[in-house]
Amino acid sequence: MNLLPVFGVGGLRIAQSTVNKKTSKFMKSTAAYYQYGFYFETFAAIFSLIYFLVLDRSGFNIPTLICSAFMAVGFFLELITSLKALQLAPLPLCTLCAFGGGIVIPAIAGIFFFNEPLSIYQWGGMVLFFIAVYFLIFEPNQNSKISFKAISVLFVNFVVNGILNFLSKYFAINVENGSAALYSCLSYAFASLIFAFAVIFTHKSADKTVENEKSKRLLLNPFNALEKPLYIYGIIVGAVCATIVFSTTLLSRTIPIIMLNVIPTTISLIGSLFIGLWFFKEKITVKKVIGIVLSIISTAVITIL
């Protein structure tokens, strides 16, 4: 079993988390969320289309369309909740909850849908995962505690990421002659349409009496609400996420879902800790270090034992 590509996915996850953290600082309005979503999902669809044209020009069928449509709804919810979570919580915690959902939910679903039972050690590893979440959420300083709103957003993001990973595995195993590249392309394309409708709806329901210049531009053009850096971030994350979805869907056919999700999560957790410290000036406390260590141990136990 060649796990080298799985480690590569972990590196891409670090890049995704870092750019998303930078992006979250510019999300100051509902219009910005929706327009960035449209822009990012469109570029992800374009990069996925390139994979499809270069690597695999087959696999168009009704099951692929249906799975892609469900995936697109998940993409919509995941982007909104992940950017909101990054505004409310430290990067390592957001990384753990997002990718942790991709471990726990598919692992449990794998028992029933993919005949991939878990050992007693793997169940113990998942218990350790939730203990790690506790250490990352509850800090000794009252001012650094995570709000209820943040916990709620993180929980939704946790569940959505778990469902997304399950859908990719389900498609890879159950859709006959399915193309991972086409599946990725259609999923992002449908998500782009959802965001486009959201942008137009928000635009039509906006207050037409606004006076500031930025709002006037938005009223004239509903797709003109982004800060300039977001255009660059959208292209970068579009390329990264298109590669992640294509790779994980392809790898799901030969690698157990628990390993496919655990290894990238461990890599991204370690990376997010140092990136949060170096680039975003997030403090590293004893509890946070304990939480990260426990999360790494839990993922190792789930993978190896």
C-alpha distance (Angstrom), angle and dihedral (degrees) to the residues before:
residue distance angle dihedral
M1 . . .
N2 3.81 . .
L3 3.82 108.6 .
L4 3.80 96.6 172.6
P5 3.85 93.5 98.5
V6 3.82 88.4 51.3
F7 3.82 89.7 57.4
G8 3.80 87.3 50.1
V9 3.81 89.5 56.2
G10 3.81 87.5 53.9
G11 3.81 90.2 56.6
L12 3.80 90.1 50.4
R13 3.81 89.6 50.7
I14 3.82 89.5 57.4
A15 3.81 90.3 52.8
Q16 3.81 90.8 47.5
S17 3.82 93.3 51.3
T18 3.80 93.1 46.6
V19 3.81 95.7 50.8
N20 3.81 91.7 42.6
K21 3.80 89.8 54.2
K22 3.82 90.1 53.0
T23 3.79 90.5 45.5
S24 3.82 93.5 51.5
K25 3.81 91.2 64.7
F26 3.82 89.8 65.1
M27 3.80 95.9 50.0
K28 3.81 99.2 104.3
S29 3.80 101.2 141.5
T30 3.78 141.5 29.7
A31 3.79 89.3 -112.4
A32 3.81 90.2 56.9
Y33 3.82 91.7 52.6
Y34 3.78 93.2 50.6
Q35 3.80 97.1 41.8
Y36 3.80 93.0 47.7
G37 3.80 88.4 48.6
F38 3.81 90.7 52.9
Y39 3.81 91.8 47.2
F40 3.82 95.6 45.8
E41 3.82 96.1 43.2
T42 3.81 90.6 48.7
F43 3.80 92.6 54.7
A44 3.80 91.2 44.3
A45 3.82 88.1 53.8
I46 3.83 90.8 49.5
F47 3.81 92.9 51.0
S48 3.81 90.2 46.1
L49 3.81 89.1 50.7
I50 3.81 88.7 55.2
Y51 3.82 89.5 53.9
F52 3.79 89.1 49.3
L53 3.81 95.1 49.9
V54 3.81 94.4 44.1
L55 3.80 102.1 38.6
D56 3.79 111.4 21.2
R57 3.81 128.2 10.7
S58 3.79 97.5 179.8
G59 3.79 142.2 72.3
F60 3.80 103.3 79.6
N61 3.82 108.4 152.3
I62 3.80 142.4 128.8
P63 3.85 96.4 -93.9
T64 3.81 89.1 54.5
L65 3.81 90.5 52.3
I66 3.81 92.2 49.2
C67 3.81 94.6 47.3
S68 3.80 90.3 46.3
A69 3.80 91.7 52.2
F70 3.81 92.0 53.6
M71 3.80 89.7 45.4
A72 3.81 90.5 52.4
V73 3.81 92.4 56.2
G74 3.80 87.7 50.8
F75 3.82 91.1 50.1
F76 3.81 89.6 53.0
L77 3.81 93.0 52.2
E78 3.79 94.1 40.4
L79 3.80 95.4 54.3
I80 3.81 94.1 47.2
T81 3.82 94.3 47.3
S82 3.81 95.9 41.3
L83 3.82 94.0 52.3
K84 3.80 91.0 45.2
A85 3.81 91.7 48.4
L86 3.80 91.2 51.6
Q87 3.81 88.6 56.6
L88 3.80 91.5 52.9
A89 3.81 106.0 35.4
P90 3.84 141.3 35.5
L91 3.79 118.7 -85.5
P92 3.86 96.7 -112.8
L93 3.81 91.6 53.7
C94 3.82 92.4 47.7
T95 3.79 89.9 48.5
L96 3.80 92.3 48.9
C97 3.81 94.5 48.9
A98 3.80 95.6 43.6
F99 3.78 97.9 46.2
G100 3.80 92.7 30.9
G101 3.77 88.6 62.6
G102 3.78 86.0 54.7
I103 3.79 88.1 57.9
V104 3.79 105.6 41.4
I105 3.81 103.1 39.9
P106 3.83 97.8 44.2
A107 3.82 90.1 43.3
I108 3.79 91.6 56.5
A109 3.81 92.4 40.8
G110 3.81 89.3 49.3
I111 3.80 89.8 66.0
F112 3.79 91.6 62.2
F113 3.80 103.6 29.4
F114 3.83 107.1 30.8
N115 3.82 103.8 27.5
E116 3.82 91.5 -118.2
P117 3.85 104.0 138.3
L118 3.81 121.7 -164.9
S119 3.79 124.3 -125.6
I120 3.81 122.9 -130.7
Y121 3.82 87.8 -103.4
Q122 3.79 91.8 55.4
W123 3.80 90.9 51.2
G124 3.80 87.4 50.8
G125 3.80 89.1 50.4
M126 3.80 90.5 56.1
V127 3.81 90.6 50.8
L128 3.81 87.5 53.7
F129 3.79 88.4 51.3
F130 3.80 92.3 60.2
I131 3.81 90.8 45.8
A132 3.81 87.2 54.3
V133 3.82 89.4 52.4
Y134 3.82 89.0 53.9
F135 3.81 91.8 54.3
L136 3.79 91.6 48.0
I137 3.82 94.2 48.5
F138 3.79 104.4 41.1
E139 3.78 112.0 58.9
P140 3.83 122.7 -178.3
N141 3.82 92.2 -121.4
Q142 3.82 110.7 79.2
N143 3.81 91.5 -145.0
S144 3.80 92.0 57.6
K145 3.80 96.5 51.7
I146 3.77 116.9 119.6
S147 3.81 114.5 -109.6
F148 3.79 124.1 -120.1
K149 3.80 88.7 -113.3
A150 3.81 90.5 55.7
I151 3.81 91.8 48.3
S152 3.82 90.5 50.1
V153 3.82 92.8 50.7
L154 3.81 91.2 45.5
F155 3.81 91.0 51.0
V156 3.81 92.6 51.8
N157 3.80 89.6 47.2
F158 3.82 89.0 49.4
V159 3.82 92.1 54.1
V160 3.81 95.2 42.6
N161 3.81 92.9 51.4
G162 3.78 90.2 49.5
I163 3.80 91.6 52.3
L164 3.82 91.6 47.0
N165 3.80 92.3 53.6
F166 3.78 90.7 46.2
L167 3.82 91.1 51.5
S168 3.82 91.6 52.3
K169 3.80 90.9 51.4
Y170 3.80 91.6 45.0
F171 3.79 91.3 51.9
A172 3.81 93.1 47.0
I173 3.81 93.3 50.5
N174 3.79 104.1 34.3
V175 3.81 108.1 31.8
E176 3.76 107.5 84.5
N177 3.82 114.3 -134.2
G178 3.78 89.6 -1.8
S179 3.81 118.3 168.9
A180 3.81 114.8 -135.6
A181 3.81 90.7 -157.0
L182 3.82 93.9 50.2
Y183 3.80 91.2 45.2
S184 3.81 90.3 52.8
C185 3.81 92.4 45.6
L186 3.80 95.4 49.8
S187 3.80 92.8 44.2
Y188 3.80 92.5 54.9
A189 3.80 92.4 41.3
F190 3.82 92.1 53.6
A191 3.82 89.9 45.8
S192 3.81 89.1 51.9
L193 3.81 89.6 54.6
I194 3.82 91.1 50.5
F195 3.79 90.9 52.8
A196 3.81 90.9 45.7
F197 3.81 90.9 55.2
A198 3.81 89.0 47.1
V199 3.81 90.9 52.2
I200 3.81 92.7 49.6
F201 3.81 93.0 45.8
T202 3.81 91.6 49.4
H203 3.79 89.7 47.4
K204 3.81 93.8 52.2
S205 3.80 93.3 47.2
A206 3.83 94.4 47.1
D207 3.79 121.4 115.3
K208 3.81 106.9 -95.9
T209 3.81 92.8 -156.5
V210 3.82 97.0 71.3
E211 3.76 115.8 131.4
N212 3.81 108.6 -167.3
E213 3.79 116.7 101.7
K214 3.81 96.8 -121.1
S215 3.80 92.4 54.1
K216 3.81 90.6 48.1
R217 3.80 89.8 54.8
L218 3.80 89.4 49.7
L219 3.79 91.3 52.9
L220 3.80 91.0 51.6
N221 3.80 93.1 44.7
P222 3.82 118.8 16.0
F223 3.82 90.5 -161.9
N224 3.80 94.6 60.3
A225 3.82 104.7 80.2
L226 3.81 102.3 100.8
E227 3.77 131.2 107.4
K228 3.83 111.7 -121.2
P229 3.85 97.1 -108.8
L230 3.79 90.2 59.3
Y231 3.79 91.6 67.9
I232 3.81 89.7 60.4
Y233 3.81 92.9 42.7
G234 3.81 90.7 50.3
I235 3.79 92.3 55.6
I236 3.82 93.1 46.5
V237 3.80 95.5 47.7
G238 3.79 90.7 42.0
A239 3.79 90.8 58.5
V240 3.81 93.1 42.7
C241 3.81 96.0 47.8
A242 3.81 93.5 44.3
T243 3.81 88.5 54.8
I244 3.82 92.3 46.3
V245 3.80 95.3 51.0
F246 3.79 93.1 43.8
S247 3.82 92.7 47.3
T248 3.80 97.5 44.7
T249 3.80 92.7 46.8
L250 3.80 90.4 50.4
L251 3.82 93.3 45.0
S252 3.82 91.9 47.6
R253 3.79 89.1 75.9
T254 3.81 93.6 65.7
I255 3.82 107.9 19.2
P256 3.84 125.1 66.7
I257 3.79 111.5 -106.6
I258 3.81 93.5 -123.2
M259 3.82 92.5 58.0
L260 3.78 93.8 41.1
N261 3.79 90.3 58.1
V262 3.80 101.6 34.1
I263 3.81 100.3 55.4
P264 3.84 96.5 52.0
T265 3.81 89.7 44.7
T266 3.80 92.4 54.6
I267 3.80 91.7 48.8
S268 3.81 93.0 46.6
L269 3.82 92.3 47.8
I270 3.79 92.7 54.9
G271 3.79 90.9 44.9
S272 3.82 94.0 47.3
L273 3.81 91.7 53.4
F274 3.81 93.2 57.9
I275 3.80 95.0 36.8
G276 3.81 90.1 51.6
L277 3.80 88.8 52.4
W278 3.81 98.7 43.7
F279 3.79 103.8 36.3
F280 3.81 105.8 23.7
K281 3.83 100.7 31.5
E282 3.80 92.9 -126.2
K283 3.80 112.7 167.2
I284 3.79 120.6 -115.9
T285 3.79 110.8 -140.9
V286 3.78 129.5 -176.4
K287 3.79 91.2 -107.1
K288 3.79 91.4 50.5
V289 3.81 91.5 52.1
I290 3.81 90.3 48.0
G291 3.80 89.3 50.3
I292 3.79 92.6 51.1
V293 3.83 92.5 46.3
L294 3.81 91.6 49.6
S295 3.79 91.2 48.1
I296 3.81 90.7 51.9
I297 3.81 91.1 48.2
S298 3.80 90.7 48.4
T299 3.79 93.1 51.0
A300 3.81 90.9 46.7
V301 3.80 91.3 51.2
I302 3.80 91.5 48.4
T303 3.80 91.7 49.7
I304 3.80 103.0 40.6
L305 3.83 106.4 31.5
